[in-house]
Amino acid sequence: MTSALTIAGIRFSDDVPAMRRYLEAIGLATTTTRGEDWAVLRAGAGQVWLHSAASSDIGAPPGSTGFSGQIDDVEALAAAAVAAGFPASVVDEAFGRSVEITDPLGARVTVHDHSDDYGYQQHDARPDPGITVSLCRFTDPRGAYAGFAEALGLRREGEPNEFYVPYSAGAGILGLHHDDGSARLAPTPEAEVTLGLTATTPLEQVQQRLRDAGFAPGEIVTEEHGTHLPTTDPDGVELIVHAA
């Protein structure tokens, strides 16, 4: 493949405007909107796509997040996925082209091309470069999903282990996390992930941004494996900002 995958989490929300304000407070920036039922936000690396749950044609429940992304060449990505043993098909639609890939857990991962934004409102986006979108897929980090991530053009960051391994192509993170059964994710036809963020920006600064915007700032937690800021987003879902 000649282009890198930009990782995106597609969040199905009961209140897209509130989720947009919340993510903007943290440091993401809106690039594209369509009314109050669709918004694209960019972080320093990676994206979050907000979709009204009420207008979802796949029946995704509010608060659920699916693993998605964007790439220049969907044909090349489809070929790479098939060559690695993962079923994939290119779909042509009025708003652009995409590739639908079946992941090792049997779920669908949809990656879109850089489609025509005709009919959408464009915004001057200036995200905090210190914020990265970090999705988490609960599965064995040493299992088949590692090969799937590599087929998408993502590279492993750090050494293999049984607990957590991140993958990235420089535009967002897909983390594979050991599934002990405690994760409670809202089911969706898309590959379910948790939406999180990683920050080189000081967490105290993220707290203050949330406070200034009228959101609960959360409490910074320091543990043996790192420091993070758990917050609750407007969908009532925990979103954790991890210190890089």
NUGUFI-40725 format. One record per residue (C-alpha): residue in three letters; x, y, z; residue number from 1. Coordinates in nm, 4 decimals, decimal comma. Layout:
NUGUFI-40725
+--------+----------+----------+----------+-----+
: residu :       xx :       yy :       zz : num :
+--------+----------+----------+----------+-----+
:    Ala :        X :        Y :        Z : NUM :
...
+--------+----------+----------+----------+-----+
END
This chain:
NUGUFI-40725
+--------+----------+----------+----------+-----+
: residu :       xx :       yy :       zz : num :
+--------+----------+----------+----------+-----+
:    Met :   0,0000 :   0,0000 :   0,0000 :   1 :
:    Thr :   0,1223 :   0,3483 :  -0,0819 :   2 :
:    Ser :  -0,0842 :   0,5357 :   0,1776 :   3 :
:    Ala :  -0,1205 :   0,5025 :   0,5522 :   4 :
:    Leu :  -0,4398 :   0,4288 :   0,7396 :   5 :
:    Thr :  -0,5821 :   0,7112 :   0,9476 :   6 :
:    Ile :  -0,7533 :   0,5469 :   1,2444 :   7 :
:    Ala :  -1,1018 :   0,6708 :   1,3268 :   8 :
:    Gly :  -1,3544 :   0,5814 :   1,5913 :   9 :
:    Ile :  -1,7146 :   0,6189 :   1,4753 :  10 :
:    Arg :  -1,9265 :   0,7067 :   1,7783 :  11 :
:    Phe :  -2,3027 :   0,6651 :   1,7583 :  12 :
:    Ser :  -2,4479 :   0,9304 :   1,9854 :  13 :
:    Asp :  -2,7803 :   1,0532 :   2,1207 :  14 :
:    Asp :  -2,6396 :   1,4062 :   2,1259 :  15 :
:    Val :  -2,3879 :   1,4797 :   1,8522 :  16 :
:    Pro :  -2,3594 :   1,8539 :   1,9346 :  17 :
:    Ala :  -2,2785 :   1,7798 :   2,3013 :  18 :
:    Met :  -2,0220 :   1,5146 :   2,2087 :  19 :
:    Arg :  -1,8679 :   1,7588 :   1,9652 :  20 :
:    Arg :  -1,8346 :   2,0296 :   2,2335 :  21 :
:    Tyr :  -1,6866 :   1,7778 :   2,4769 :  22 :
:    Leu :  -1,4218 :   1,6525 :   2,2340 :  23 :
:    Glu :  -1,3414 :   2,0070 :   2,1237 :  24 :
:    Ala :  -1,2900 :   2,1012 :   2,4883 :  25 :
:    Ile :  -1,0310 :   1,8246 :   2,5212 :  26 :
:    Gly :  -0,8424 :   1,9435 :   2,2149 :  27 :
:    Leu :  -0,9923 :   1,7886 :   1,9018 :  28 :
:    Ala :  -1,1137 :   2,0159 :   1,6212 :  29 :
:    Thr :  -1,4167 :   1,9843 :   1,3952 :  30 :
:    Thr :  -1,3389 :   1,9615 :   1,0231 :  31 :
:    Thr :  -1,6783 :   1,8706 :   0,8743 :  32 :
:    Thr :  -2,0435 :   1,8739 :   0,9801 :  33 :
:    Arg :  -2,3825 :   1,7924 :   0,8335 :  34 :
:    Gly :  -2,6579 :   1,9452 :   1,0417 :  35 :
:    Glu :  -2,6612 :   1,8049 :   1,3936 :  36 :
:    Asp :  -2,6377 :   1,4377 :   1,3023 :  37 :
:    Trp :  -2,2817 :   1,4086 :   1,1666 :  38 :
:    Ala :  -1,9459 :   1,5600 :   1,2557 :  39 :
:    Val :  -1,5841 :   1,4761 :   1,1813 :  40 :
:    Leu :  -1,3281 :   1,5764 :   1,4433 :  41 :
:    Arg :  -0,9541 :   1,5561 :   1,4023 :  42 :
:    Ala :  -0,6993 :   1,5101 :   1,6778 :  43 :
:    Gly :  -0,3273 :   1,5681 :   1,6459 :  44 :
:    Ala :  -0,3313 :   1,2087 :   1,5181 :  45 :
:    Gly :  -0,6441 :   1,0119 :   1,4308 :  46 :
:    Gln :  -1,0075 :   1,1123 :   1,4010 :  47 :
:    Val :  -1,3461 :   1,0730 :   1,5709 :  48 :
:    Trp :  -1,6614 :   1,0577 :   1,3602 :  49 :
:    Leu :  -1,9849 :   1,1428 :   1,5379 :  50 :
:    His :  -2,3009 :   0,9867 :   1,3944 :  51 :
:    Ser :  -2,6530 :   1,0311 :   1,5271 :  52 :
:    Ala :  -2,7666 :   0,6944 :   1,6627 :  53 :
:    Ala :  -3,1241 :   0,7805 :   1,5670 :  54 :
:    Ser :  -3,0319 :   0,8109 :   1,1987 :  55 :
:    Ser :  -2,8012 :   0,5092 :   1,1896 :  56 :
:    Asp :  -2,9069 :   0,2567 :   0,9257 :  57 :
:    Ile :  -2,7171 :  -0,0274 :   1,0957 :  58 :
:    Gly :  -2,9035 :  -0,0083 :   1,4261 :  59 :
:    Ala :  -2,6004 :   0,0931 :   1,6299 :  60 :
:    Pro :  -2,6966 :   0,1751 :   1,9896 :  61 :
:    Pro :  -2,6172 :   0,5137 :   2,1484 :  62 :
:    Gly :  -2,2762 :   0,5210 :   2,3124 :  63 :
:    Ser :  -2,1267 :   0,2498 :   2,0915 :  64 :
:    Thr :  -1,8038 :   0,3066 :   1,9003 :  65 :
:    Gly :  -1,6847 :   0,1191 :   1,5931 :  66 :
:    Phe :  -1,3348 :   0,0803 :   1,4515 :  67 :
:    Ser :  -1,3097 :   0,2609 :   1,1187 :  68 :
:    Gly :  -1,0629 :   0,4686 :   0,9243 :  69 :
:    Gln :  -0,9646 :   0,6545 :   0,6120 :  70 :
:    Ile :  -0,7083 :   0,5795 :   0,3419 :  71 :
:    Asp :  -0,6200 :   0,7078 :  -0,0051 :  72 :
:    Asp :  -0,6359 :   0,3738 :  -0,1891 :  73 :
:    Val :  -0,9196 :   0,1429 :  -0,0821 :  74 :
:    Glu :  -0,8427 :  -0,0998 :  -0,3665 :  75 :
:    Ala :  -0,4892 :  -0,1548 :  -0,2394 :  76 :
:    Leu :  -0,6134 :  -0,2030 :   0,1166 :  77 :
:    Ala :  -0,8721 :  -0,4573 :   0,0003 :  78 :
:    Ala :  -0,6037 :  -0,6489 :  -0,1890 :  79 :
:    Ala :  -0,3716 :  -0,6481 :   0,1133 :  80 :
:    Ala :  -0,6496 :  -0,7739 :   0,3411 :  81 :
:    Val :  -0,7483 :  -1,0555 :   0,1032 :  82 :
:    Ala :  -0,3841 :  -1,1560 :   0,0566 :  83 :
:    Ala :  -0,3564 :  -1,1895 :   0,4348 :  84 :
:    Gly :  -0,6681 :  -1,4083 :   0,4480 :  85 :
:    Phe :  -0,9319 :  -1,1538 :   0,5508 :  86 :
:    Pro :  -1,2459 :  -1,1180 :   0,3332 :  87 :
:    Ala :  -1,2778 :  -0,7691 :   0,1863 :  88 :
:    Ser :  -1,4899 :  -0,5950 :  -0,0746 :  89 :
:    Val :  -1,4882 :  -0,2445 :  -0,2198 :  90 :
:    Val :  -1,8180 :  -0,0561 :  -0,2055 :  91 :
:    Asp :  -1,9100 :   0,2373 :  -0,4305 :  92 :
:    Glu :  -2,1622 :   0,4823 :  -0,2868 :  93 :
:    Ala :  -2,2827 :   0,8309 :  -0,3728 :  94 :
:    Phe :  -2,0614 :   0,9898 :  -0,1057 :  95 :
:    Gly :  -1,7460 :   0,7954 :  -0,1913 :  96 :
:    Arg :  -1,5796 :   0,4561 :  -0,1917 :  97 :
:    Ser :  -1,5011 :   0,2290 :   0,0989 :  98 :
:    Val :  -1,3698 :  -0,1171 :   0,1719 :  99 :
:    Glu :  -1,5519 :  -0,3511 :   0,4111 : 100 :
:    Ile :  -1,3214 :  -0,6022 :   0,5767 : 101 :
:    Thr :  -1,4169 :  -0,8901 :   0,8053 : 102 :
:    Asp :  -1,1899 :  -0,8981 :   1,1089 : 103 :
:    Pro :  -1,0768 :  -1,2135 :   1,2957 : 104 :
:    Leu :  -1,3707 :  -1,1808 :   1,5378 : 105 :
:    Gly :  -1,6222 :  -1,1811 :   1,2528 : 106 :
:    Ala :  -1,7046 :  -0,8102 :   1,2767 : 107 :
:    Arg :  -1,6962 :  -0,5536 :   0,9988 : 108 :
:    Val :  -1,4300 :  -0,2849 :   0,9704 : 109 :
:    Thr :  -1,5140 :  -0,0155 :   0,7145 : 110 :
:    Val :  -1,2375 :   0,2060 :   0,5788 : 111 :
:    His :  -1,3342 :   0,5016 :   0,3596 : 112 :
:    Asp :  -1,1477 :   0,6927 :   0,0951 : 113 :
:    His :  -1,1076 :   1,0698 :   0,1044 : 114 :
:    Ser :  -1,4547 :   1,1346 :  -0,0319 : 115 :
:    Asp :  -1,6085 :   1,4429 :  -0,1862 : 116 :
:    Asp :  -1,7355 :   1,6736 :   0,0880 : 117 :
:    Tyr :  -1,9993 :   1,8352 :  -0,1347 : 118 :
:    Gly :  -2,3037 :   1,9242 :   0,0745 : 119 :
:    Tyr :  -2,1118 :   1,9231 :   0,4018 : 120 :
:    Gln :  -2,0039 :   2,2279 :   0,5983 : 121 :
:    Gln :  -1,6273 :   2,2678 :   0,6283 : 122 :
:    His :  -1,4585 :   2,4134 :   0,9367 : 123 :
:    Asp :  -1,1142 :   2,5571 :   1,0060 : 124 :
:    Ala :  -0,9656 :   2,2751 :   1,2139 : 125 :
:    Arg :  -0,6761 :   2,3406 :   1,4495 : 126 :
:    Pro :  -0,6506 :   2,0434 :   1,6852 : 127 :
:    Asp :  -0,4118 :   2,0149 :   1,9764 : 128 :
:    Pro :  -0,1136 :   1,8289 :   1,8232 : 129 :
:    Gly :  -0,0575 :   1,6598 :   2,1593 : 130 :
:    Ile :  -0,3827 :   1,4599 :   2,1469 : 131 :
:    Thr :  -0,4015 :   1,1191 :   1,9734 : 132 :
:    Val :  -0,7116 :   0,9061 :   1,9163 : 133 :
:    Ser :  -0,6582 :   0,5667 :   2,0828 : 134 :
:    Leu :  -0,9087 :   0,2910 :   2,0135 : 135 :
:    Cys :  -0,9062 :  -0,0315 :   2,2133 : 136 :
:    Arg :  -1,0208 :  -0,3688 :   2,0761 : 137 :
:    Phe :  -1,0604 :  -0,6393 :   2,3384 : 138 :
:    Thr :  -0,8955 :  -0,9541 :   2,2057 : 139 :
:    Asp :  -0,5782 :  -1,1581 :   2,2576 : 140 :
:    Pro :  -0,2887 :  -0,9263 :   2,1599 : 141 :
:    Arg :  -0,0903 :  -1,2330 :   2,0530 : 142 :
:    Gly :  -0,3747 :  -1,3800 :   1,8479 : 143 :
:    Ala :  -0,5079 :  -1,3374 :   1,4955 : 144 :
:    Tyr :  -0,5859 :  -0,9680 :   1,5394 : 145 :
:    Ala :  -0,2155 :  -0,8877 :   1,5369 : 146 :
:    Gly :  -0,1931 :  -1,0163 :   1,1800 : 147 :
:    Phe :  -0,5092 :  -0,8273 :   1,0915 : 148 :
:    Ala :  -0,3638 :  -0,4994 :   1,2185 : 149 :
:    Glu :  -0,0508 :  -0,5601 :   1,0139 : 150 :
:    Ala :  -0,2626 :  -0,6333 :   0,7040 : 151 :
:    Leu :  -0,4136 :  -0,2865 :   0,7490 : 152 :
:    Gly :  -0,0644 :  -0,1402 :   0,7334 : 153 :
:    Leu :  -0,0362 :  -0,0762 :   1,1070 : 154 :
:    Arg :   0,2927 :  -0,1341 :   1,2861 : 155 :
:    Arg :   0,3364 :  -0,2786 :   1,6329 : 156 :
:    Glu :   0,4694 :  -0,0319 :   1,8881 : 157 :
:    Gly :   0,6632 :  -0,2002 :   2,1668 : 158 :
:    Glu :   0,7243 :  -0,5657 :   2,2417 : 159 :
:    Pro :   0,4610 :  -0,8413 :   2,2107 : 160 :
:    Asn :   0,2952 :  -0,9320 :   2,5391 : 161 :
:    Glu :  -0,0245 :  -1,0923 :   2,6654 : 162 :
:    Phe :  -0,1894 :  -0,7787 :   2,8042 : 163 :
:    Tyr :  -0,1813 :  -0,4770 :   2,5704 : 164 :
:    Val :  -0,0121 :  -0,4027 :   2,2385 : 165 :
:    Pro :  -0,0662 :  -0,0802 :   2,0381 : 166 :
:    Tyr :  -0,0541 :  -0,0601 :   1,6584 : 167 :
:    Ser :  -0,0246 :   0,2552 :   1,4505 : 168 :
:    Ala :   0,0730 :   0,3997 :   1,1136 : 169 :
:    Gly :   0,1302 :   0,7414 :   1,2676 : 170 :
:    Ala :  -0,2301 :   0,8622 :   1,2526 : 171 :
:    Gly :  -0,4046 :   0,7245 :   1,5590 : 172 :
:    Ile :  -0,3628 :   0,4106 :   1,7695 : 173 :
:    Leu :  -0,5406 :   0,0745 :   1,7678 : 174 :
:    Gly :  -0,4651 :  -0,1046 :   2,0933 : 175 :
:    Leu :  -0,5241 :  -0,4780 :   2,1363 : 176 :
:    His :  -0,6168 :  -0,5459 :   2,4977 : 177 :
:    His :  -0,6487 :  -0,8770 :   2,6778 : 178 :
:    Asp :  -1,0181 :  -0,9584 :   2,7211 : 179 :
:    Asp :  -1,0888 :  -1,0800 :   3,0726 : 180 :
:    Gly :  -1,4645 :  -1,0521 :   3,0200 : 181 :
:    Ser :  -1,5016 :  -0,7341 :   3,2258 : 182 :
:    Ala :  -1,5406 :  -0,4984 :   2,9273 : 183 :
:    Arg :  -1,9023 :  -0,4023 :   2,8648 : 184 :
:    Leu :  -1,9291 :  -0,2692 :   2,5123 : 185 :
:    Ala :  -2,2526 :  -0,1810 :   2,3369 : 186 :
:    Pro :  -2,2923 :  -0,4296 :   2,0491 : 187 :
:    Thr :  -2,2726 :  -0,2900 :   1,6967 : 188 :
:    Pro :  -2,2273 :  -0,4460 :   1,3507 : 189 :
:    Glu :  -1,8994 :  -0,2565 :   1,3321 : 190 :
:    Ala :  -1,5963 :  -0,3871 :   1,5231 : 191 :
:    Glu :  -1,6642 :  -0,2671 :   1,8784 : 192 :
:    Val :  -1,3928 :  -0,0620 :   2,0447 : 193 :
:    Thr :  -1,3608 :   0,1752 :   2,3342 : 194 :
:    Leu :  -1,2891 :   0,5360 :   2,2447 : 195 :
:    Gly :  -0,9913 :   0,6809 :   2,4278 : 196 :
:    Leu :  -0,7213 :   0,9418 :   2,3840 : 197 :
:    Thr :  -0,3482 :   0,9602 :   2,4501 : 198 :
:    Ala :  -0,1967 :   1,2964 :   2,5396 : 199 :
:    Thr :   0,1451 :   1,4526 :   2,5532 : 200 :
:    Thr :  -0,0479 :   1,7615 :   2,6638 : 201 :
:    Pro :  -0,0432 :   1,7726 :   3,0469 : 202 :
:    Leu :  -0,3525 :   1,6071 :   3,1914 : 203 :
:    Glu :  -0,3958 :   1,9033 :   3,4257 : 204 :
:    Gln :  -0,4408 :   2,1190 :   3,1165 : 205 :
:    Val :  -0,6998 :   1,8778 :   2,9758 : 206 :
:    Gln :  -0,8832 :   1,8929 :   3,3095 : 207 :
:    Gln :  -0,8901 :   2,2716 :   3,2996 : 208 :
:    Arg :  -1,0203 :   2,2739 :   2,9432 : 209 :
:    Leu :  -1,3091 :   2,0481 :   3,0438 : 210 :
:    Arg :  -1,3808 :   2,2599 :   3,3501 : 211 :
:    Asp :  -1,3800 :   2,5814 :   3,1455 : 212 :
:    Ala :  -1,6246 :   2,4274 :   2,8964 : 213 :
:    Gly :  -1,8653 :   2,3239 :   3,1719 : 214 :
:    Phe :  -1,7839 :   1,9517 :   3,1785 : 215 :
:    Ala :  -1,6835 :   1,7467 :   3,4825 : 216 :
:    Pro :  -1,3016 :   1,7453 :   3,4733 : 217 :
:    Gly :  -1,2480 :   1,4041 :   3,6301 : 218 :
:    Glu :  -0,9668 :   1,3095 :   3,8670 : 219 :
:    Ile :  -0,6153 :   1,2226 :   3,7541 : 220 :
:    Val :  -0,5127 :   0,8700 :   3,8546 : 221 :
:    Thr :  -0,1523 :   0,7529 :   3,8835 : 222 :
:    Glu :  -0,0883 :   0,3785 :   3,8925 : 223 :
:    Glu :   0,2067 :   0,1486 :   3,8419 : 224 :
:    His :   0,1444 :   0,1207 :   3,4673 : 225 :
:    Gly :   0,0880 :   0,4926 :   3,4057 : 226 :
:    Thr :  -0,1166 :   0,8067 :   3,4633 : 227 :
:    His :  -0,4603 :   0,8681 :   3,3165 : 228 :
:    Leu :  -0,7656 :   1,0901 :   3,3407 : 229 :
:    Pro :  -1,1010 :   0,9071 :   3,3443 : 230 :
:    Thr :  -1,3891 :   1,1251 :   3,2283 : 231 :
:    Thr :  -1,7534 :   1,0648 :   3,1415 : 232 :
:    Asp :  -1,8640 :   1,1840 :   2,7995 : 233 :
:    Pro :  -2,2122 :   1,3233 :   2,7158 : 234 :
:    Asp :  -2,3251 :   0,9742 :   2,6074 : 235 :
:    Gly :  -2,2608 :   0,8547 :   2,9631 : 236 :
:    Val :  -1,9620 :   0,6460 :   2,8532 : 237 :
:    Glu :  -1,6239 :   0,6537 :   3,0243 : 238 :
:    Leu :  -1,3522 :   0,8064 :   2,8083 : 239 :
:    Ile :  -0,9980 :   0,7797 :   2,9414 : 240 :
:    Val :  -0,7217 :   1,0208 :   2,8467 : 241 :
:    His :  -0,3872 :   0,8470 :   2,8981 : 242 :
:    Ala :  -0,0647 :   1,0356 :   2,9557 : 243 :
:    Ala :   0,1796 :   0,9443 :   2,6783 : 244 :
+--------+----------+----------+----------+-----+
END
